[in-house]
Amino acid sequence: MERKKILLRLDPVVHDALAKWAADELRSTNSQIEFLLRRALAEAGRLPEGVGRIRPRGRPRKTPDGESRDEEEPPDADAGEAS
């Protein structure tokens, strides 16, 4: 399924804080925003059943043949981590 694209306008200070947080957690800013939105939806009881998974943090792992392999994690896998 193709991912949706949206234009998001943010206060520059909020963007900078998100970008720093994302870097601290080895995510792109975009992935950090999606992670936070999914966590907020789950906490509010509004995350739909069957929602797709997001890529884990960091670089994809390499297979023995040198190819990148994307492993997935549940959307709430990091929800219990302290910030």
C-alpha positions in Angstrom: 0.0 0.0 0.0 1.3 3.5 -0.9 2.0 5.7 2.1 0.0 9.0 2.3 1.9 12.3 1.9 0.8 15.4 3.8 2.1 18.9 4.1 2.7 19.8 7.8 3.4 23.3 8.9 5.2 23.5 12.2 6.6 26.3 14.4 10.4 26.2 13.7 11.1 25.7 17.4 8.8 22.7 17.5 10.4 21.3 14.4 13.9 21.7 15.9 12.9 20.0 19.1 11.3 17.1 17.1 14.4 16.8 14.9 16.7 16.6 18.0 14.4 14.1 19.6 14.3 12.0 16.4 18.1 12.1 16.1 18.4 11.0 19.8 16.2 8.0 19.0 17.9 7.2 15.6 14.8 8.1 13.6 14.1 10.6 10.9 12.0 13.5 11.8 9.2 12.1 9.7 9.4 8.7 11.4 9.4 10.4 14.8 6.2 12.3 14.0 4.6 9.1 12.8 5.7 7.3 15.9 4.3 10.0 18.2 1.0 10.1 16.3 0.6 6.3 16.5 1.4 6.4 20.2 -1.2 9.2 20.8 -3.8 7.3 18.8 -3.1 4.1 20.8 -3.3 5.9 24.1 -6.6 7.5 23.1 -8.0 4.1 22.0 -8.2 5.4 18.4 -5.5 3.3 16.7 -7.4 1.2 14.1 -7.0 -2.6 14.2 -4.8 -4.0 11.5 -2.8 -0.8 11.1 0.5 -1.4 9.4 3.8 -1.6 11.2 6.5 1.0 11.1 10.2 0.3 10.5 12.4 -0.1 13.6 14.8 2.6 14.6 18.2 2.8 13.0 19.6 1.4 9.8 18.2 -1.8 8.3 20.1 -4.9 9.3 22.3 -6.5 6.7 21.7 -10.1 5.5 24.7 -12.5 5.1 24.6 -11.6 1.3 25.0 -7.9 2.1 21.5 -6.9 1.3 19.5 -4.6 3.6 16.6 -6.2 5.4 13.8 -4.2 6.8 12.4 -5.7 10.0 9.2 -4.4 11.4 8.1 -3.7 15.0 4.7 -3.1 16.5 3.7 0.6 16.5 3.7 0.6 20.3 7.0 -1.2 20.8 8.8 1.9 22.2 5.7 3.3 24.0 7.0 2.1 27.4 10.4 3.7 27.1 11.3 6.6 29.3 12.0 9.8 27.4 
